[in-house]
Amino acid sequence: MKQQLDQSSKVSMDIFEKISGHEQVVFCNDPSTGLQAIIAIHNTTLGPALGGTRMYPYASLEDALEDVLRLSEGMTNKCAAADIDFGGGKGVIIGDPKKEKSPALFRAYGQFVDSLNGRFYTGTDMGTTMDDFVQAAKETNFINGIPEEFGGGGDSSIPTAEGVLYGLKATNQYLFGDEALAGKTYAIQGLGKVGFKVAQQLLQEGANLVVTDISEEAISEIQEIADSLQGNVTVVASEGIYDADADIFIPCAIGGILNDVTIEKLKVKAVVGSANNQLKEDYHAKALHDKGILYAPDYIVNAGGLIQVADELYGANKARVLLKTKAIYQSILEIYQQSELDAITTLEAANRKCQQRLEEQRSRNNFFKRDKSPKWTFYK
Ligand code: NAD
């Protein structure tokens, strides 16, 4: 068969090479609603795949495939690190979220998700909203991240911000021998759903802030809070955040902000934030390490939202979510210690920890064929 494909179709062979690290890739096509989507399941060693679905006007099918493969692979580590019984997956819908959305399109997508019969759970990501997935959930039970009124866990930025605060405390403990947030200066980039909550809590604890946001509204809101708490907030222009005189940099806006240019400027002792994909390239973890800046891997710090989304599938319990989010503190501490012990970057230490969890699961006897229902995996 392989021989046959090799001769007759170069494209097929290229695709199998491209997805060789993944378990399954599904192309979804529904001309009646205009849905064109790809679902990638990277690894289900720990449980059914879990990951959001992004909608984006990809320039080519190749770009969409590239994105879904990369993002689903990242989810395997993210789930392993968050100590949840799920594997890595992701969906992408090809289209402009501003122009090409309809309830029918998301219902069609829900049917495709349903056809995977519980191998893939999904919800919102860039370009999609909870309302979109309320439509999809009419067709399948394998949806999460929906509003509380529909049985979901609600605003995921609350546990995400909690996780950042635990990451900050662990970092203070490691660097200064005292986890207290008070009395130190934190540089925050982005005062949106996560950054604002972190900033507010830091002010309440008596910390000093240097902040930046491209939204004037976000800046005036934090200034109001600072005034009411008699807190100390310095506002800087966008680029000014990188060379701010602060103890810890907290990126809560966009990705790729730890790069050749910005790392050169940083004066902080650590970087601990919620933004996804903070490192422009993996080698920037080494650049930070070499400069003596402690980097808390983003996917460990920002796992609170994922923990909540996963918990929804067992009945959305806020107390349980916060309890699991608290484990981020210990996780970060262990990663710092391992990095020091083995003279490796914190990113390598984090990735190694995830691989260990996968190996343990692979080597464990599974007496019964693993059911894909999360209830089974959770209570087993
Ligand atoms: P958000 O959109 O609510 O907030 C982002 C904020 O950053 C906005 O106020 C925006 O004006 C500001 N911003 C954008 N570009 C900027 C720039 N160049 N300089 C300064 N400020 C800028 O997003 P959010 O939900 O708070 O998420 C923040 C980050 O954390 C994102 O990278 C997101 O992917 C990541 N994250 C969020 C969650 C969650 O639960 N919300 C979970 C995991 C990861």
Boltz pocket constraint, residues with backbone or C-beta under 6 A from the ligand:
constraints:
  - pocket:
      binder: B
      contacts: [[A, 156], [A, 157], [A, 158], [A, 160], [A, 189], [A, 190], [A, 191], [A, 192], [A, 193], [A, 194], [A, 195], [A, 212], [A, 213], [A, 214], [A, 215], [A, 218], [A, 238], [A, 251], [A, 252], [A, 253], [A, 254], [A, 255], [A, 274], [A, 275], [A, 276], [A, 302], [A, 303], [A, 305], [A, 306]]
      max_distance: 6.0
